[in-house]
Amino acid sequence: MAIKTYLKVGADIVDADAVQNTNDRTFRDAWALEGDVIAVDMVKARDIWREKIRAARVPVFNQLDADFMKALESGNVTSQQTIALQKQALRDATDDPTIDSALSPDDLKLVQPAGLVIA
């Protein structure tokens, strides 16, 4: 007896053997069923990618906050300004226009803001 595998696609549960499936689960929450093909809803995928950027920048922000406090304590204004610019770049990372212009999941995964590793 063969074991059946089912996939959740949006609100639907489908037989994995009955659809053309992607092996990439990066944007699984953006999957949409188009006939017998599992496609990626790029609007949802962009939102998912922005959330991944937000999660990836948390430890970087934490380190920059610590570095800023050290620069503040030592009176190093140049370091304070540099760190402030780095933090602003991280804040702006989710507004990168290449996220909105990405036409495919692979294009979207190429958007890697400086200093972050997003998987």
JORABEL-V331028 format. One record per pair of residues at least 12 apart in sequence whose ideal C-beta (glycine too) atoms are under 10 Angstrom apart, sorted by the first residue. I is the first residue (numbers start at 1). J is the second residue. D is the distance in Angstrom with one decimal. If there is no record, write none. Layout:
# JORABEL-V331028
I,J,D  I,J,D
This chain:
# JORABEL-V331028
2,17,9.3  4,16,7.8  4,17,7.5  5,17,7.3  5,21,9.4  6,18,9.7  7,19,7.2  7,21,6.6  7,28,8.9  7,31,7.8  7,33,9.3  7,38,7.2  8,28,8.4  8,29,9.5  8,31,8.1  9,21,9.2  9,28,9.0  9,31,4.7  9,32,6.8  9,33,4.7  9,34,9.8  9,38,5.7  9,39,9.3  10,29,9.1  10,30,9.1  10,31,6.6  10,32,5.9  10,33,6.6  10,38,9.8  10,41,8.4  10,44,9.5  11,33,9.6  12,31,9.4  12,32,9.4  12,33,5.7  14,31,9.9  14,33,6.6  14,36,8.7  14,38,8.0  16,38,9.3  18,36,6.4  19,31,9.9  19,33,7.1  19,34,9.6  19,35,8.6  19,36,5.1  19,37,6.6  19,38,5.5  20,34,9.5  20,35,8.9  20,36,6.2  20,37,4.6  20,38,6.6  20,39,9.2  21,36,9.9  21,37,8.6  21,38,5.3  22,37,9.1  22,38,5.9  22,39,8.5  22,40,7.4  22,105,8.1  24,40,8.5  24,105,6.5  24,106,8.5  24,109,8.8  26,40,8.9  26,45,8.2  26,48,7.8  26,49,8.6  26,52,8.4  26,105,6.5  26,106,9.7  26,108,8.6  26,109,6.7  26,118,9.6  26,119,7.9  27,40,4.9  27,41,8.2  27,42,8.7  27,44,7.4  27,45,4.3  27,46,9.4  27,47,9.8  27,48,5.6  27,49,7.9  27,52,9.9  27,105,5.3  27,108,7.8  27,109,9.0  28,40,9.0  28,45,10.0  28,48,8.8  29,41,9.2  29,44,6.7  29,45,8.7  29,47,9.1  29,48,6.1  29,51,9.7  30,42,7.5  30,43,7.9  30,44,3.6  30,45,4.2  30,46,8.6  30,47,8.0  30,48,5.8  30,49,9.4  30,105,8.2  30,108,9.9  31,44,8.7  31,45,9.4  32,44,8.1  39,105,9.7  40,104,7.8  40,105,5.0  40,106,10.0  40,108,8.8  42,100,9.5  42,102,7.1  42,103,7.3  42,104,7.6  42,105,7.8  42,107,9.2  42,108,7.6  43,100,9.7  45,99,9.5  45,102,8.0  45,104,9.0  45,105,5.8  45,107,9.9  45,108,5.8  45,109,9.5  46,94,9.8  46,99,5.4  46,100,6.6  46,101,9.8  46,102,6.9  46,108,6.7  46,111,9.4  47,94,9.8  47,99,9.5  48,105,9.6  48,108,8.7  49,94,8.7  49,96,9.6  49,99,6.1  49,102,8.0  49,105,8.9  49,108,5.2  49,109,7.7  49,111,6.7  49,118,7.4  50,93,8.6  50,94,4.5  50,95,8.9  50,96,9.1  50,99,6.6  50,108,10.0  50,111,9.6  51,94,8.7  52,94,9.8  52,108,9.8  52,109,9.5  52,111,9.9  52,116,9.2  52,118,5.0  52,119,7.8  53,90,8.7  53,93,5.2  53,94,5.4  53,96,8.3  53,99,8.3  53,111,8.1  53,112,9.0  53,113,6.3  53,116,6.6  53,118,6.0  54,90,9.5  54,91,9.9  54,93,8.4  54,94,6.5  55,116,9.7  55,118,8.5  56,90,9.4  56,93,8.8  56,112,9.3  56,113,8.3  56,115,9.2  56,116,4.6  56,117,6.5  56,118,5.0  56,119,8.4  57,87,9.3  57,89,9.7  57,90,4.7  57,91,8.3  57,93,6.5  57,94,8.8  57,113,7.7  57,115,8.0  57,116,5.8  57,118,9.3  58,90,9.7  59,116,9.6  60,86,8.3  60,87,8.8  60,90,6.2  60,93,9.9  60,113,9.7  60,115,5.8  60,116,6.5  60,117,9.8  61,86,9.5  61,87,6.7  61,90,6.3  61,91,8.9  63,83,9.7  63,86,10.0  63,115,9.9  64,82,9.8  64,83,5.3  64,84,9.0  64,86,5.9  64,87,5.4  64,90,7.7  64,115,9.2  65,83,8.6  65,87,8.1  66,83,9.8  67,79,7.3  67,80,9.3  67,82,9.2  67,83,5.6  67,86,9.0  67,87,9.9  68,80,6.2  68,82,9.6  68,83,4.6  68,84,7.5  68,86,9.4  68,87,7.8  69,83,9.7  70,83,9.5  71,83,6.3  71,84,9.7  86,114,8.8  86,115,7.1  89,113,7.4  89,114,6.7  89,115,7.7  89,116,10.0  90,113,7.2  90,114,8.8  90,115,7.0  90,116,7.6  92,113,8.4  93,111,8.8  93,112,9.5  93,113,3.8  93,114,8.3  93,115,8.8  93,116,6.9  93,118,9.5  94,113,8.5  96,111,5.9  96,112,9.7  96,113,6.5  97,111,9.7  98,110,7.8  98,111,5.0  98,112,9.9  98,113,9.8  99,111,5.4  99,113,9.7
